Amino acid sequence: MTSHTPTPPRPDCSPTQVTRVRDGAIAPATESDFVAEETPVALEFNGISHATMLASPADLEDFAVGFSLSEGIIDSVSDVRGIDVLPQCDGIVVQVEISSACEVRLKTRRRAMAGRTGCGLCGVETLPEVLRPVAPVTNGSSVRIRAVLAAMRDMRTRQALHDITGATHAAGWAGGDGAVALLREDVGRHNALDKLIGALARQAMHAGDGIVLVSSRASFEMVQKTAAAGVAVLAAVSAPTALAIRLARDANVSLVGFLRGDDATLYTHPERLIP
């Protein structure tokens, strides 16, 4: 995608040789480029194999915590007793030790997923598990639409892995001033959001006071994860789905789509967004 050389080397991208085509003509020599890594990441909770996702092999502690929170496996970061990231020959195993109460609840879920890039629901066994209820967000503070617009522009300038590879999504969190304070990237949009949620929790940031931004469409599960994190504003580059809009309305989440330049579309709870 680019000729940038990552400095220092990153675990989430690798060099490769490519042949360019410019103006319809094939270049006579190959060039070095960088591509995003996509690695099987298996999540185990107290020795129980729970999910295997294809993800970027970075920020995996954040991913484990964020996934656990957004999936309702744990109630808070304090329920995590420890995390071990163990590289294997064919992927990475992330072993998460959780409280005994959370382990009991997990065993009742009977969920075993085989994740694929961009798919956050593969392997869910029942429809109620997909459409599990999420508590409405109680934060009702207003957010300036100019701050949301500025935050999306700021996030785009911070997507280092995307700039190198052109193949990843980002999820960011910005405060009321529109400055992005935290950002995570991944080959999967759901994974990027889980990593962000985990990072917010591990750093004890007051997520509910800000804005979640995603460089993708706003699916039902993206809204579900945002609401689970207690954030009242979700802003997406692309469109939401109808199911996402219905959930955002019920969960008291202001859903903003088609956020590009100085333009946006407000789908739910527009009263929270002020000039």
C-alpha positions in Angstrom: 0.0 0.0 0.0 2.8 2.4 0.9 6.5 2.5 0.9 6.7 3.4 4.6 9.0 1.4 6.8 7.6 0.8 10.3 9.9 2.2 13.0 10.4 0.3 15.2 9.3 -3.0 13.7 5.7 -3.9 14.7 4.2 -7.4 15.3 1.0 -6.5 13.5 2.5 -6.0 10.0 5.2 -7.7 7.8 7.2 -6.8 4.7 6.4 -8.3 1.4 7.5 -7.8 -2.2 5.0 -6.4 -4.7 4.8 -5.4 -8.3 3.1 -2.1 -9.0 0.8 -1.2 -11.8 0.7 2.5 -12.7 -1.4 4.0 -15.4 -2.1 0.5 -16.8 1.6 -0.4 -17.1 3.3 -3.1 -15.0 6.5 -1.8 -13.3 9.7 -3.7 -14.3 10.9 -4.1 -10.8 9.4 -5.3 -7.5 9.2 -3.0 -4.5 9.0 -3.6 -0.7 5.6 -3.0 0.9 4.0 -3.9 4.3 0.8 -5.9 4.9 -1.3 -6.4 8.0 -0.8 -9.6 10.0 -3.9 -11.6 10.7 -3.4 -14.2 13.4 -5.7 -16.7 15.1 -6.1 -15.5 18.7 -7.7 -18.1 21.1 -9.2 -16.8 24.3 -9.3 -19.1 27.3 -11.0 -18.2 30.6 -9.9 -20.2 33.6 -8.7 -23.0 31.3 -12.0 -23.0 29.3 -11.6 -22.5 25.6 -14.2 -19.8 24.7 -13.5 -18.1 21.3 -11.0 -18.0 18.5 -10.8 -14.8 16.5 -8.7 -13.6 13.6 -7.0 -10.4 14.9 -4.0 -8.2 14.7 -1.4 -9.6 17.1 -1.0 -6.4 19.2 -2.7 -5.0 22.3 -4.0 -8.4 23.2 -4.3 -7.7 26.9 -6.7 -4.8 26.0 -8.5 -7.1 23.6 -9.0 -9.8 26.3 -10.4 -7.3 28.8 -12.6 -5.5 26.3 -14.0 -8.7 24.8 -14.8 -9.9 28.3 -16.6 -6.7 29.2 -18.5 -6.2 26.0 -19.5 -9.9 26.0 -20.8 -9.8 29.6 -18.2 -12.3 30.8 -17.0 -10.0 33.5 -18.6 -6.9 35.1 -15.5 -4.8 35.6 -11.8 -5.0 35.1 -11.4 -6.0 38.7 -12.9 -9.4 37.8 -9.7 -10.2 35.9 -7.1 -11.8 38.1 -4.4 -12.2 35.4 -3.7 -12.4 31.7 -1.0 -14.5 29.9 -0.3 -14.1 26.2 1.3 -17.3 24.9 2.5 -17.4 21.3 2.1 -20.8 19.6 3.3 -22.1 16.3 -0.1 -21.5 14.7 -1.4 -18.5 16.6 -1.6 -17.0 20.0 -3.4 -18.2 23.1 -4.6 -15.6 25.6 -5.3 -17.1 29.0 -7.5 -15.0 31.2 -8.0 -15.8 34.8 -11.4 -14.4 36.0 -13.3 -14.5 39.3 -15.1 -17.7 40.3 -18.5 -16.0 40.1 -17.7 -14.9 36.5 -16.5 -18.4 35.6 -19.8 -19.9 36.8 -21.7 -17.4 34.7 -19.5 -18.1 31.7 -20.2 -21.9 31.9 -23.9 -21.2 31.6 -23.4 -19.3 28.4 -22.5 -22.3 26.3 -20.8 -20.1 23.7 -18.0 -21.4 21.5 -17.1 -19.1 18.6 -14.9 -19.5 15.6 -14.4 -15.9 14.6 -13.6 -14.6 11.2 -12.3 -11.1 10.2 -15.1 -8.6 10.5 -17.5 -11.1 12.1 -18.2 -10.7 15.8 -21.1 -13.1 16.1 -19.8 -16.3 14.3 -20.7 -19.4 16.4 -23.3 -17.9 18.7 -25.6 -20.7 19.4 -29.0 -19.0 20.0 -30.8 -15.8 18.9 -31.3 -14.6 22.4 -27.5 -14.8 22.8 -27.1 -12.5 19.8 -29.8 -10.1 21.0 -28.9 -10.1 24.7 -30.3 -7.1 26.5 -28.0 -4.2 27.3 -28.7 -1.6 30.0 -29.4 1.9 28.7 -26.6 4.3 29.0 -27.4 6.7 31.9 -25.0 9.5 30.8 -27.1 12.3 29.4 -24.6 15.1 29.0 -24.6 17.1 25.8 -21.8 16.9 23.2 -20.9 19.5 20.7 -21.3 18.2 17.1 -18.1 20.2 16.2 -16.2 18.1 18.8 -17.5 14.9 17.1 -16.5 16.1 13.7 -13.0 17.2 15.0 -12.6 13.8 16.7 -13.1 11.8 13.6 -10.6 14.0 11.7 -8.1 13.6 14.6 -8.6 9.8 14.6 -7.8 9.5 10.9 -4.4 11.2 11.5 -3.5 8.7 14.2 -4.1 5.4 12.3 -0.5 4.4 12.0 -1.1 0.8 11.1 -3.7 1.7 8.4 -1.2 4.2 7.0 1.4 1.4 6.7 -0.9 -1.3 5.4 -4.2 0.2 4.3 -5.9 -2.9 5.7 -7.1 -2.1 9.2 -9.9 -0.5 11.1 -9.6 1.8 14.1 -11.7 2.6 17.2 -11.0 5.7 19.1 -12.2 7.6 22.2 -12.3 11.3 22.4 -13.2 13.7 25.2 -15.6 16.6 24.9 -13.0 18.8 23.3 -12.8 16.5 20.3 -9.2 15.4 20.9 -8.6 11.6 20.6 -7.1 10.4 23.8 -7.0 6.7 23.0 -7.0 4.6 19.8 -6.7 1.0 18.9 -6.4 -0.7 15.4 -7.1 -4.2 14.2 -7.9 -6.1 11.0 -11.4 -6.6 12.5 -13.6 -3.7 13.4 -15.2 -5.5 16.3 -11.7 -6.4 17.6 -10.6 -2.8 17.3 -13.5 -1.7 19.4 -12.9 -4.4 22.0 -9.3 -3.4 22.3 -10.4 0.2 22.8 -12.9 -0.8 25.5 -10.3 -2.9 27.2 -7.8 -0.1 27.1 -10.3 2.4 28.6 -11.1 0.0 31.4 -7.4 -0.9 32.2 -6.5 2.8 32.3 -9.5 3.6 34.5 -10.7 6.3 32.1 -14.2 7.8 32.5 -15.4 6.5 29.1 -18.9 7.7 29.6 -17.8 11.3 29.4 -16.6 11.0 25.8 -17.2 9.8 22.3 -16.5 6.4 20.6 -15.4 6.6 17.0 -15.1 3.8 14.5 -13.7 3.7 11.0 -16.4 1.4 9.7 -20.1 1.0 9.5 -22.1 0.9 12.7 -23.5 -2.6 13.1 -25.8 -3.8 15.8 -22.9 -5.3 17.8 -20.8 -2.1 17.6 -23.7 -0.3 19.3 -24.1 -3.1 21.8 -20.4 -2.9 22.7 -20.5 0.9 23.0 -23.5 0.8 25.3 -21.9 -2.0 27.4 -18.9 0.4 27.9 -21.3 3.1 29.1 -20.6 5.5 26.3 -23.5 7.6 25.0 -22.2 8.7 21.6 -21.0 6.4 18.8 -19.8 8.0 15.6 -19.1 6.0 12.5 -17.5 6.8 9.1 -20.2 4.7 7.3 -23.8 3.9 7.7 -25.6 2.0 10.5 -27.9 -0.9 10.0 -31.6 -0.8 10.9 -31.0 -3.1 13.9 -28.2 -0.9 15.1 -30.5 2.1 15.0 -33.2 0.3 17.0 -30.7 -0.8 19.6 -29.2 2.7 19.9 -32.6 4.2 20.4 -33.4 1.7 23.2 -30.0 1.9 24.8 -30.0 5.7 24.9 -27.0 6.0 22.5 -26.6 8.9 20.1 -25.7 7.2 16.8 -23.9 9.3 14.3 -23.2 7.9 10.8 -21.6 9.1 7.5 -19.2 11.2 9.5 -17.0 12.7 6.8 -15.4 16.2 6.8 -18.0 18.6 8.2 -21.0 16.3 7.4 -22.8 13.7 9.4 -26.2 12.1 9.8 -27.8 11.8 13.3 -29.9 8.7 13.6 -30.8 8.5 17.3 -31.0 10.8 20.3 -30.0 14.0 18.3 -31.0 16.1 21.3 -27.7 15.1 23.0 -25.7 16.7 20.1 -25.6 20.5 20.2 -24.1 23.2 17.9 
